[in-house]
């Protein structure tokens, strides 16, 4: 186990930019619903305080 460093920059009332050594992400939302898109092509939607969340990958491939 090691230490983690994350920098979180608030961009207005609903937007937040999160940066750490390995990735970057943008979070949009407030107390009812949050949606996060990160640079590893993953989207997470969650309801804060409930433990309920949904993850999905965005692959960009068209069939």
Secondary structure as UniProt FT lines:
FT   STRAND          6..11
FT   TURN            12..14
FT   STRAND          15..20
FT   STRAND          24..29
FT   STRAND          34..38
FT   TURN            39..41
FT   STRAND          42..47
FT   TURN            48..51
FT   STRAND          52..57
//
